[in-house]
Amino acid sequence: MQFHHHGYLSTEPREKPAAGIGLDRPDELPDTMDVMIVGSGPAGMTTAATLSSYPDVHTRLIERRDGRLELGQADGIQARSVETFDYFGFAERIISEAYWLTEMNFWNPDEENPENIIRTSRTLDDPTGVSEFPHLIVNQARVLDYFAEFAELSPSRMKPDFGYKFVSQTIDEDHEYPIEVTLEITTGPKQGETRKVRTKYLVGSDGAHSPVRQSIGRHPIGDKSDHAWGVMDVLVETDFPDIRTKCAIQSHDGGSILLIPREGGYLVRFYVDLGAVDPNDGGAVRKTPLEEIIRHANEILHPYTIDVKNVAWWSIYEVGHRVTDKFDDVDDGKENEKNPRIFVTGDACHTHSAKAGQGMNVSIQDGFNLGWKIGQVLSGYSDPSLLHTYSGERQEVAQNLIDFDKEWSSLMAAKPEELPSKDYVAEFYLKTFEFPAGFMTEYKPSELTTDTVHQDLAKGYEIGKRFKSAKVSRVSDTNPLHLGHLHEADGRWRIYVFGDQHAPADSKNKANVFGEWLGNDANSPVVKYTRKNTDVNSLFDVKVIYQQPKEDVELMQTPRIYRPIVGRYRVSDVNNVFAVLTDDNIFEAREISGDGAIVVVRPDGYISTVQPLDATDAIAEFFDGIFTAQN
């Protein structure tokens, strides 16, 4: 975290100086705004938090409740989401209060006594070290609190507007604020009254039955499996030895349980298999009493028992797998005729079982993906056609999720004799763990993602996938740190310049040659698109990583773009020059060529391109395809 560049600061360093709409933000919901977000769940709050870093964009988030969520139903936080939390500055704090999933145990029927279950295997949650961050369990409400805090401390000082329900919308493209939204007031002395407001963009993050989705004629496509589960968050007294370890439990003929310990040391979540249901029973299974869920759980756990002392929350659900036909309001084939104005995110565009722990995690990435794109368009940096990439990228991710979840759900519901082997579920978990961890997302080539012609220059930074952090040595203060942990959710693009084998002070060093071009050439995206009277690093965060150890790097001899002058008092930021650690070399860890490479990373942390150090024309052409003329 960097601060003091605007002057000495003794208060909360996470609070950014107010700017733009944050200087005089209306307390009450105004008649017009740039973006309206409907729903304060994970997708909506992430979109809002992302947009809060764009002070020239007036964003409002409405929620029908009268205040913050107190008890969330989602609780699994995959490692990719924790990486994202780090961009928003709260990974360390939420890690400290969460339950860490470091291992998963599998229980199956005892072959000698099939009425009993026994532990048959233990697996590491992250057997290959795909992330330095852990897999967490924490109440969804706390995640939303942290996003809300980030938004409120941002330059735009964004806060949710509670007590408003979306009713309908109409569009008039001739109006400055084309979308007219009808709202119902749900709390206070005006409860029940309606109000009309106008916005440029509308985001429906309003759940599986999304009224926003319905208003644009989008439909969830898929099916519902004829299988029901009871879920309960409980305090129990038990003799089951793995009560504080995540477990997949399969009994001989009583069904299965997915057991997930909750944060705080005592609370535990049980997903209890209630078996197949008649699709024509009119939803009778949803009337199953809590006592029946507890009885059935004890039946599956035999010879162990649970004595439920307290129930924090419980419910019945039938697994559904659906993906909305499109995530915006532009029909297929019409993309060249109009740009999208209305979007859906989260449960409004994909629903699935809870057992893979994907709902909140995928929703967070929906919001992050959409938020920076709307922010960049409304800030005047990109053409509105950029917004087509949201549905184009996220719909495929959602479909991949549904395909995975169908298989995982069917395995969890299967009887032991229906599986190829007694260890098949554990083997499947190990084989596919990167998908539920959030690391299999790979965006296809588009204006935001190039082809892989130069992928061999940085094999560990796969184009279209997320930027995987590794350790480096910062030259200015000699500290070893994770390079990716310096990525902030601030709307900036990252340009990582990995040097070649020439000495850092050598005039032939291509990282220095590229740095001089990036900082001074009229065709450089930094020169071309950074607005006058703004800091040179306001749009592009440029960092250089030399192949040599820190002792071989003379900081003040590096190109000026790596030491940008910033802030009110025009002081140098000398914290962007890095070297390798001798015992943990990033070039080796991420398979970066000795010839060096340029790695460009989008504001949401996904890699856009890998290029040679002398590919100035390719870098210029790439950014020319995204940005509009400035200055």
C-alpha positions in Angstrom: 0.0 0.0 0.0 1.3 3.4 -1.0 0.3 6.8 0.5 1.7 10.1 1.6 2.3 11.2 -2.1 -0.5 13.8 -1.6 1.0 14.9 1.7 1.4 13.4 5.2 -1.5 11.1 6.2 -2.2 9.9 9.7 -5.7 8.5 9.2 -7.0 5.4 7.5 -4.6 4.8 4.5 -7.3 2.8 2.6 -9.4 5.9 2.3 -8.6 7.5 -1.1 -9.0 11.3 -1.6 -12.5 12.2 -2.7 -12.7 13.1 -6.4 -15.4 13.6 -9.1 -18.8 12.6 -7.8 -17.3 11.9 -4.4 -16.8 15.6 -3.8 -20.5 16.2 -3.7 -22.3 12.9 -3.8 -26.0 13.2 -3.3 -27.1 11.4 -0.1 -30.5 10.5 -1.5 -31.1 8.6 -4.8 -31.0 11.3 -7.5 -33.2 11.5 -10.6 -30.3 10.7 -12.9 -27.2 8.7 -12.7 -24.7 7.0 -15.0 -25.1 3.4 -13.7 -27.8 1.8 -11.7 -27.1 -1.6 -10.1 -30.0 -3.6 -8.8 -29.2 -6.0 -5.9 -26.4 -5.9 -3.3 -25.4 -9.5 -3.5 -21.8 -10.6 -4.5 -22.2 -9.7 -8.2 -23.8 -6.3 -7.5 -21.4 -5.3 -4.7 -18.4 -6.3 -6.8 -19.6 -4.3 -9.8 -20.3 -1.3 -7.5 -16.9 -1.5 -5.8 -15.1 -1.8 -9.1 -17.0 1.3 -10.5 -16.3 3.2 -7.3 -12.7 3.7 -8.4 -14.0 5.7 -11.4 -14.8 9.1 -9.7 -16.2 10.5 -12.9 -18.9 7.8 -13.1 -21.9 8.3 -10.9 -22.9 4.8 -9.8 -25.9 3.9 -7.5 -26.7 0.5 -6.1 -30.3 -0.1 -5.0 -31.4 -2.9 -2.6 -35.0 -3.7 -1.6 -33.9 -4.5 2.0 -33.7 -1.7 4.5 -30.0 -2.5 5.4 -27.0 -4.7 5.0 -27.4 -8.5 4.7 -27.0 -10.1 8.1 -27.1 -13.8 7.2 -25.8 -15.0 3.9 -26.4 -18.5 2.4 -23.2 -18.6 0.3 -20.0 -19.3 2.3 -17.3 -21.0 0.2 -14.6 -18.6 -1.0 -12.3 -20.1 -3.6 -8.6 -19.1 -3.9 -9.3 -17.0 -7.1 -11.8 -14.9 -5.2 -9.2 -14.4 -2.4 -6.8 -13.2 -5.0 -9.5 -10.8 -6.1 -10.1 -9.6 -2.5 -6.4 -8.8 -2.4 -6.9 -6.4 -5.4 -9.6 -4.7 -3.2 -7.3 -4.6 -0.2 -9.1 -6.9 2.2 -7.7 -10.4 1.6 -5.6 -10.4 4.8 -8.4 -9.3 7.0 -11.0 -11.8 5.7 -8.4 -14.6 5.8 -7.8 -13.9 9.5 -11.5 -14.4 10.4 -12.3 -17.3 7.9 -12.1 -21.0 8.2 -9.3 -22.4 6.0 -10.0 -25.4 3.9 -6.6 -27.1 3.6 -7.7 -30.7 3.3 -10.7 -32.7 2.2 -11.5 -36.2 3.6 -13.6 -38.9 1.9 -15.7 -41.4 3.8 -17.3 -44.5 2.3 -19.1 -47.6 3.5 -16.9 -50.1 5.4 -16.6 -53.1 3.1 -16.7 -55.4 6.1 -19.6 -53.6 7.8 -21.4 -51.7 5.1 -23.9 -50.1 7.5 -20.9 -48.1 8.9 -18.8 -45.4 7.2 -15.0 -45.2 7.4 -12.5 -42.7 6.2 -11.0 -43.9 3.0 -8.7 -41.1 1.8 -7.4 -37.6 2.6 -6.5 -35.1 -0.1 -4.9 -31.7 0.1 -7.3 -28.9 -1.0 -4.6 -27.4 -3.3 -2.2 -30.3 -4.1 -0.1 -28.4 -6.7 0.1 -25.0 -5.1 -2.0 -23.3 -7.7 -2.3 -20.2 -5.5 -0.5 -18.8 -2.5 -4.0 -17.9 -1.0 -6.1 -20.4 0.9 -9.6 -21.7 0.2 -11.9 -20.1 2.8 -15.3 -20.5 4.4 -16.8 -17.3 5.7 -20.3 -15.8 5.8 -21.3 -14.0 2.6 -22.5 -11.0 4.6 -18.8 -10.3 5.7 -17.7 -10.4 2.0 -20.3 -7.8 1.2 -19.3 -5.7 4.1 -15.7 -5.6 2.9 -16.8 -4.6 -0.7 -19.0 -1.9 0.8 -16.2 -0.6 2.8 -13.9 -0.4 -0.2 -16.6 1.5 -2.2 -17.2 4.0 0.6 -13.5 4.7 1.0 -13.0 5.1 -2.7 -12.7 8.4 -4.5 -16.5 8.3 -5.4 -17.6 7.6 -1.8 -20.2 5.1 -3.0 -22.9 3.7 -0.6 -25.9 1.5 -1.3 -29.3 3.0 -1.5 -31.5 0.7 0.6 -35.3 0.5 0.4 -35.8 0.5 -3.4 -37.3 -2.3 -5.5 -36.9 -2.5 -9.3 -40.3 -2.6 -11.1 -39.7 -2.0 -14.8 -37.7 -0.1 -17.4 -38.0 1.5 -20.8 -35.3 2.8 -23.2 -35.3 6.0 -25.2 -31.9 6.2 -27.0 -32.5 9.9 -27.9 -32.3 10.8 -24.2 -29.0 11.7 -22.4 -30.0 9.1 -19.8 -31.7 6.6 -22.1 -33.1 4.1 -19.5 -36.1 5.2 -17.4 -36.5 2.9 -14.4 -39.6 2.6 -12.3 -38.9 1.8 -8.6 -41.0 1.0 -5.6 -40.1 2.3 -2.2 -40.0 -0.6 0.2 -39.2 1.1 3.6 -40.0 4.3 5.5 -42.9 6.7 5.4 -43.2 6.5 1.6 -43.3 2.7 1.5 -45.4 1.5 -1.4 -45.0 4.6 -3.5 -43.3 4.5 -6.9 -40.6 6.7 -8.3 -39.1 7.1 -11.8 -35.3 7.7 -12.3 -33.1 7.7 -15.4 -29.7 6.0 -16.0 -27.3 5.4 -18.8 -26.6 1.7 -17.9 -28.6 -0.8 -15.8 -27.2 -3.9 -14.2 -29.4 -6.6 -12.9 -27.7 -8.4 -10.0 -31.1 -9.3 -8.6 -31.1 -13.1 -8.2 -32.3 -16.2 -9.9 -35.8 -14.7 -10.5 -34.3 -11.4 -11.8 -37.0 -8.8 -12.8 -34.3 -7.0 -14.7 -33.6 -10.1 -16.7 -37.3 -10.6 -17.4 -37.6 -6.9 -18.5 -35.1 -7.5 -21.4 -36.7 -10.8 -22.4 -33.8 -13.0 -21.4 -34.5 -16.6 -20.3 -32.6 -19.1 -18.1 -32.1 -22.3 -20.2 -31.5 -25.6 -18.6 -33.2 -28.1 -16.3 -33.7 -29.1 -12.7 -32.5 -32.5 -11.5 -35.0 -34.6 -9.7 -32.9 -34.6 -6.5 -33.3 -32.7 -3.2 -30.9 -31.7 -0.5 -31.3 -30.3 3.0 -28.8 -27.7 4.1 -28.3 -26.5 7.7 -25.8 -24.4 9.6 -25.7 -25.9 13.0 -23.8 -26.2 16.3 -23.5 -29.9 17.2 -22.1 -32.2 19.8 -20.7 -35.3 18.0 -18.3 -38.2 18.1 -17.6 -37.8 14.3 -13.8 -37.2 14.3 -13.7 -35.0 11.1 -16.3 -32.5 12.2 -13.8 -29.7 11.6 -12.6 -30.9 8.2 -14.4 -30.7 4.9 -15.7 -34.2 4.1 -17.6 -36.0 1.3 -19.5 -38.8 3.0 -21.2 -41.6 1.1 -23.2 -44.2 3.0 -24.2 -47.6 1.7 -27.9 -46.9 1.1 -28.7 -43.8 3.1 -27.4 -41.2 0.7 -24.5 -38.7 1.1 -23.4 -35.7 3.0 -21.1 -32.8 2.1 -19.8 -31.5 5.4 -18.2 -28.0 5.5 -16.9 -26.4 8.7 -17.8 -22.8 9.1 -15.7 -19.9 10.4 -15.5 -19.3 14.2 -14.5 -22.8 15.3 -17.9 -24.3 16.1 -20.5 -23.8 13.4 -20.8 -26.6 10.7 -22.7 -26.7 7.4 -24.3 -30.0 6.3 -25.6 -30.7 2.8 -27.8 -33.8 3.4 -28.9 -35.9 0.5 -32.7 -36.3 0.6 -32.8 -38.5 -2.4 -34.7 -38.5 -5.7 -38.0 -36.7 -5.8 -41.0 -37.0 -8.0 -41.0 -34.0 -10.5 -44.8 -34.0 -10.3 -45.1 -33.9 -6.5 -45.8 -30.1 -6.5 -42.7 -29.4 -4.5 -43.7 -31.6 -1.5 -40.0 -32.2 -0.7 -39.6 -28.5 0.2 -41.9 -29.1 3.2 -39.5 -31.6 4.7 -39.1 -30.7 8.4 -35.7 -29.9 10.0 -36.1 -32.9 12.3 -36.2 -35.2 9.2 -33.0 -33.7 7.8 -31.2 -34.2 11.2 -32.5 -37.8 11.4 -31.3 -38.5 7.9 -27.9 -37.0 8.6 -27.5 -39.4 11.6 -28.5 -42.3 9.4 -25.8 -41.5 6.9 -23.1 -40.9 9.6 -23.6 -44.2 11.3 -21.9 -45.4 13.6 -21.3 -41.7 14.5 -24.0 -39.3 15.7 -24.7 -35.6 15.8 -26.7 -33.9 18.5 -27.9 -30.5 17.1 -27.7 -27.9 19.8 -28.5 -24.8 17.7 -29.6 -24.0 14.2 -28.4 -20.8 12.6 -30.1 -21.4 9.3 -31.6 -24.2 7.2 -33.3 -24.8 3.9 -34.4 -27.4 1.3 -33.4 -27.0 -2.3 -33.6 -29.0 -5.5 -30.6 -28.7 -7.8 -31.1 -26.6 -10.9 -28.6 -26.0 -13.7 -29.5 -23.0 -15.9 -27.6 -20.4 -18.0 -29.4 -17.3 -19.3 -29.4 -17.1 -23.1 -27.5 -13.9 -23.2 -26.1 -11.6 -20.5 -27.1 -8.3 -22.1 -30.0 -6.7 -24.0 -28.5 -7.0 -27.5 -29.8 -10.0 -29.5 -27.3 -12.4 -31.2 -26.4 -11.1 -34.6 -27.3 -7.5 -33.7 -24.0 -6.6 -32.1 -23.0 -4.4 -35.1 -26.2 -2.5 -34.9 -26.3 -1.4 -31.3 -24.3 -1.5 -28.1 -25.7 -3.0 -24.8 -27.3 -0.8 -22.2 -28.6 -3.5 -19.7 -26.7 -6.4 -18.2 -27.4 -9.3 -15.9 -24.8 -10.8 -13.5 -24.6 -13.5 -10.9 -27.6 -15.7 -10.2 -29.6 -13.6 -12.7 -27.6 -15.4 -15.4 -26.4 -18.7 -14.0 -27.9 -21.1 -11.3 -26.5 -24.4 -10.1 -26.0 -26.5 -7.0 -24.3 -25.0 -3.9 -22.0 -28.0 -3.3 -19.2 -26.9 -5.7 -19.0 -23.5 -3.9 -19.2 -21.6 -7.2 -22.2 -19.3 -6.9 -20.6 -16.4 -5.1 -17.2 -16.9 -6.6 -18.3 -16.8 -10.3 -20.7 -13.9 -9.4 -17.7 -11.9 -8.1 -15.9 -12.4 -11.3 -19.0 -11.4 -13.3 -19.1 -8.1 -11.4 -15.4 -7.4 -11.8 -15.4 -8.2 -15.5 -18.4 -5.9 -16.2 -17.5 -3.1 -13.7 -14.1 -2.0 -15.2 -15.5 -2.1 -18.7 -18.5 0.2 -17.9 -16.0 2.4 -16.0 -13.6 2.7 -18.9 -16.4 3.5 -21.3 -18.1 6.1 -19.2 -14.8 7.7 -18.3 -14.3 8.3 -22.1 -11.4 5.9 -22.6 -13.1 3.3 -24.7 -15.9 3.0 -27.2 -19.2 1.5 -25.9 -18.7 -1.4 -28.3 -16.3 -2.7 -25.6 -19.3 -3.7 -23.5 -20.2 -6.5 -25.9 -17.2 -8.4 -24.5 -18.9 -8.9 -21.1 -21.6 -11.4 -22.4 -19.1 -12.8 -24.8 -16.6 -13.7 -22.1 -18.8 -14.5 -19.1 -21.5 -16.6 -20.8 -18.9 -19.3 -21.8 -17.6 -19.3 -18.2 -21.1 -19.9 -16.9 -21.7 -22.8 -19.3 -18.4 -24.4 -18.3 -19.5 -24.0 -14.6 -22.8 -25.7 -15.3 -21.2 -28.6 -17.1 -18.8 -29.2 -14.2 -21.5 -28.8 -11.6 -23.7 -31.3 -13.2 -21.0 -33.9 -13.0 -20.0 -33.1 -9.4 -23.6 -33.0 -8.2 -24.3 -36.4 -9.8 -21.2 -37.9 -8.2 -22.3 -36.5 -4.8 -25.8 -38.0 -5.2 -24.6 -41.4 -6.6 -24.7 -44.6 -4.6 -21.4 -46.4 -4.0 -22.3 -49.2 -6.3 -23.0 -46.8 -9.2 -19.4 -45.5 -9.2 -16.5 -47.0 -11.0 -14.5 -47.4 -7.8 -14.8 -46.6 -4.1 -12.2 -43.8 -4.5 -13.7 -42.3 -7.7 -15.1 -39.2 -6.0 -11.8 -38.4 -4.4 -10.0 -39.0 -7.7 -12.4 -36.7 -9.5 -11.9 -34.0 -6.9 -8.1 -34.2 -7.3 -8.3 -34.2 -11.1 -10.5 -31.2 -11.4 -9.6 -29.1 -8.3 -8.4 -26.2 -10.4 -11.8 -25.6 -11.9 -13.7 -25.0 -8.6 -10.7 -23.1 -7.3 -11.5 -20.6 -10.1 -8.3 -21.0 -12.2 -9.6 -22.6 -15.3 -11.2 -19.4 -16.7 -9.6 -18.7 -20.1 -10.9 -15.9 -22.2 -10.7 -16.5 -26.0 -9.0 -14.1 -28.5 -10.9 -10.8 -28.9 -10.0 -7.1 -28.8 -9.0 -7.7 -25.2 -7.1 -10.9 -25.6 -4.6 -11.6 -28.4 -3.5 -14.9 -30.0 -0.7 -17.0 -28.5 2.0 -16.5 -31.1 4.5 -15.3 -28.4 3.2 -17.4 -25.5 6.5 -19.3 -25.3 8.2 -16.1 -24.0 6.2 -16.5 -20.8 4.7 -20.0 -20.6 3.6 -19.4 -17.0 1.5 -16.4 -17.9 -1.1 -18.0 -20.2 -2.9 -15.4 -22.3 -6.6 -15.3 -21.4 -6.0 -16.6 -17.9 -5.4 -14.8 -14.6 -2.0 -13.3 -13.7 -0.5 -15.8 -11.3 1.7 -14.1 -8.7 5.3 -15.0 -7.9 7.9 -13.5 -5.6 10.4 -10.8 -6.6 12.8 -8.5 -4.9 11.9 -4.8 -4.9 15.1 -2.8 -5.6 14.1 0.4 -3.7 13.8 -1.2 -0.3 15.2 -4.7 -0.9 12.0 -6.3 0.3 10.9 -9.7 -1.1 7.2 -9.6 -2.1 4.6 -11.1 -4.3 4.4 -9.1 -7.6 0.7 -9.9 -8.1 -0.2 -8.5 -4.6 0.6 -5.0 -5.9 -2.3 -5.2 -8.3 -5.2 -2.9 -7.1 -8.8 -2.7 -8.2 -8.3 0.8 -9.4 -9.2 0.5 -13.1 -5.6 0.6 -14.3 -3.9 -1.7 -16.8 -0.7 -3.4 -15.8 2.3 -3.6 -18.1 4.9 -6.0 -16.7 8.3 -5.7 -18.4 10.5 -8.7 -17.9 14.1 -7.9 -18.8 16.5 -9.8 -21.0 20.0 -11.2 -20.1 21.9 -7.9 -20.7 23.0 -6.2 -17.5 20.4 -3.6 -16.2 22.9 -0.8 -16.9 23.8 -2.0 -20.4 22.5 0.2 -23.2 21.5 -3.0 -25.0 19.1 -4.1 -22.3 15.8 -4.3 -24.1 13.7 -3.6 -21.0 15.4 -0.2 -20.8 14.9 0.4 -24.6 11.3 -0.5 -24.3 10.9 1.7 -21.2 12.3 4.7 -23.0 9.8 4.1 -25.8 6.9 3.6 -23.4 7.7 6.8 -21.6 8.5 9.1 -24.5 7.3 7.9 -27.9 4.2 9.5 -29.4 3.0 6.1 -30.3 3.2 4.7 -26.8 -0.1 4.0 -25.1 1.1 5.8 -22.0 1.9 8.9 -23.9 -1.1 8.7 -26.2 -3.9 7.9 -23.7 -2.8 9.3 -20.4 -4.7 12.6 -20.0 -2.9 15.9 -19.5 -2.8 17.1 -15.9 -3.0 13.5 -14.6 -0.2 11.4 -13.1 1.7 9.4 -15.7 0.7 6.2 -13.9 -3.0 7.1 -13.6 -4.0 4.7 -16.5 -1.1 2.3 -16.8 0.8 0.7 -13.9 4.2 -0.1 -15.4 6.7 -2.3 -13.6 10.1 -3.7 -14.7 11.5 -7.0 -13.5 15.2 -7.5 -14.3 16.7 -11.0 -14.6 19.6 -10.1 -12.3 19.7 -9.8 -8.5 19.0 -6.5 -6.8 22.7 -5.8 -6.2 23.2 -5.5 -10.0 20.4 -2.9 -10.5 21.2 0.8 -10.1 17.7 2.3 -9.4 18.4 5.8 -10.7 19.8 4.5 -14.0 16.5 2.9 -15.0 14.1 4.6 -17.5 11.9 7.3 -16.0 8.7 5.5 -16.8 9.7 3.0 -14.1 10.1 5.9 -11.6 7.1 8.0 -12.4 6.6 11.4 -10.8 3.3 11.5 -9.1 1.0 13.2 -6.6 0.4 16.8 -5.5 4.0 17.4 -4.6 5.4 15.7 -7.7 7.7 13.1 -6.1 9.1 10.0 -7.7 7.5 6.6 -7.2 10.6 4.4 -7.0 8.7 1.2 -6.1 8.2 -0.2 -9.6 11.7 -1.7 -10.2 12.3 -5.3 -9.3 15.0 -8.0 -9.5 15.0 -11.7 -9.0 15.4 -13.6 -5.8 18.2 -16.1 -5.9 16.2 -18.9 -4.1 12.8 -18.2 -5.8 13.4 -16.9 -9.3 10.3 -15.6 -11.0 11.8 -16.2 -14.5 12.1 -19.9 -13.6 8.8 -20.2 -11.7 6.8 -18.7 -14.6 9.0 -20.0 -17.4 9.9 -16.6 -18.8 12.4 -16.6 -21.6 15.9 -15.4 -21.2 15.1 -12.9 -24.0 12.5 -11.3 -21.7 8.9 -10.5 -22.4 6.1 -7.9 -22.0 3.0 -9.2 -20.1 -0.1 -6.9 -20.3 -2.8 -7.5 -17.7 -6.3 -6.1 -17.8 -7.8 -4.2 -14.8 -9.5 -7.5 -13.6 -6.3 -9.4 -13.5 -6.5 -11.5 -16.7 -3.6 -11.5 -19.2 -4.3 -9.8 -22.5 -1.1 -10.4 -24.3 2.5 -11.6 -24.2 4.9 -9.8 -26.5 8.7 -9.6 -27.2 10.5 -6.6 -25.7 10.9 -5.1 -29.1 7.3 -5.4 -30.1 6.4 -1.7 -29.8 4.2 -1.7 -32.8 2.2 -4.7 -31.5 1.8 -3.1 -28.1 0.6 0.2 -29.7 -1.8 -1.6 -32.1 -3.2 -3.6 -29.2 -4.1 -0.6 -27.1 -5.3 1.4 -30.2 -8.0 -1.3 -30.5 -9.3 -0.6 -27.0 -8.8 3.0 -26.3 -10.2 6.1 -27.9 -8.2 9.2 -28.7 -7.4 11.4 -25.7 -5.8 14.8 -25.2 
